[in-house]
Every structure is written in C-alpha cells, then in structure tokens.
Amino acid sequence: MQNQSSWIFPKALETKSSSELERAFTTIEYDFAHQSDDGGYEFPVGDSGTAPPVLSQAGSRSIFLADVGQRLRLIGELSWFSGSPDTTALRKRAELL
C-alpha cells in the first residue's frame, strides 16, 4: 500500500478534494498499522524463496517515512488544508501521524 499515497496525495491537493485526501491518509494509516514491533515491515518472500536483503528493507522503510514526512509538511503549509472546514477531521489525523 505504500505507493498508493504517492499518487493519491498530488491528485487530492490539486483538486482540493478532502475525500481523496482521506483516501491518502487511510493508506498511510494502514501502512503504520502493519508495522512490526521493531518499526519495520514484513517483506514477502519472492520466487527465489528469500526476502529482500536487510539493506533493501531498511531503504524501503526510510523512503516511506521520508515520503510521509514530506507530504505531511506540504499539506501543513497549505491554506486550504489548514483552514477548510472540510479538512478538520483530516488535520486531527495528520497530528496523530
């Protein structure tokens, strides 16, 4: 699901769609809800019978977290997001992330 928010966020911001932005938040919340105790994610075993190397896993986590942080910073700077009554509930969800 991590890549889902990558295309939903820009669409939501371009159209100022609180329903699309809600979808983006849902994908991020899903990802965080499926973290392991160590903050990582379980990686599926490929056709070779092995999971990706630990370095690849760490890189994937880092990219995801950086992406989420960048998107949260971006929406926090938008007057539409910070002032619209349509985004009140989403602002609360952003604070929890």
C-alpha positions in Angstrom: 0.0 0.0 0.0 3.0 2.3 0.5 2.9 3.5 -3.1 -0.8 4.2 -3.1 -0.5 7.5 -1.3 2.2 8.7 -3.7 -0.3 9.3 -6.5 -3.4 10.0 -4.3 -1.8 12.9 -2.5 -1.0 15.0 -5.5 -4.4 14.4 -7.0 -6.1 15.4 -3.7 -4.1 18.6 -3.4 -4.5 19.6 -7.0 -8.3 19.2 -6.8 -8.6 20.2 -3.2 -10.6 17.0 -2.6 -11.0 16.1 1.0 -12.3 12.7 0.0 -9.2 11.9 -2.0 -7.0 13.2 0.8 -8.9 11.0 3.2 -8.0 8.0 0.9 -4.4 9.0 1.1 -4.4 9.2 4.9 -6.1 5.8 5.0 -3.3 4.2 3.0 -0.7 5.7 5.3 -2.5 4.7 8.4 -2.8 1.1 7.0 0.9 1.0 6.5 1.7 2.2 10.0 -0.9 -0.3 11.4 1.1 -3.2 9.8 4.5 -2.3 11.2 6.3 -4.9 13.2 7.4 -4.3 16.8 10.8 -3.0 15.6 9.2 -0.4 13.4 9.9 -2.4 10.2 7.6 -4.2 7.8 7.3 -7.8 6.8 8.6 -8.3 3.3 7.2 -11.0 1.2 9.4 -13.8 0.1 10.0 -13.7 -3.7 10.2 -16.5 -6.2 13.7 -17.2 -5.1 12.5 -18.2 -1.7 14.2 -15.4 0.1 13.2 -12.0 1.4 15.0 -8.8 0.1 18.3 -8.1 1.8 18.1 -6.2 5.1 19.7 -3.2 3.5 16.9 -3.1 0.9 14.3 -3.4 3.6 15.9 -0.5 5.6 16.0 1.6 2.4 12.3 0.9 1.7 11.4 1.9 5.2 13.4 5.1 5.0 11.9 6.1 1.7 8.4 5.5 3.0 8.9 7.5 6.2 10.6 10.4 4.3 7.7 10.4 1.8 5.1 10.6 4.6 7.0 13.3 6.4 7.3 15.4 3.2 3.6 15.0 2.4 2.6 16.0 6.0 4.9 19.1 5.8 3.4 20.0 2.5 -0.2 19.8 3.5 0.5 21.7 6.7 1.7 24.6 4.6 -1.5 24.8 2.5 -4.1 27.3 3.5 -6.8 25.1 2.1 -5.8 22.2 4.3 -5.3 24.3 7.4 -8.4 26.4 7.1 -11.1 24.5 5.3 -14.0 23.1 7.4 -13.8 20.0 5.0 -10.4 19.1 6.4 -11.0 19.5 10.1 -11.0 15.7 10.8 -8.1 15.2 8.5 -6.0 17.8 10.4 -6.6 15.7 13.5 -5.5 12.6 11.7 -2.4 14.3 10.5 -1.4 15.3 14.0 -1.7 11.6 15.1 0.7 10.6 12.3 
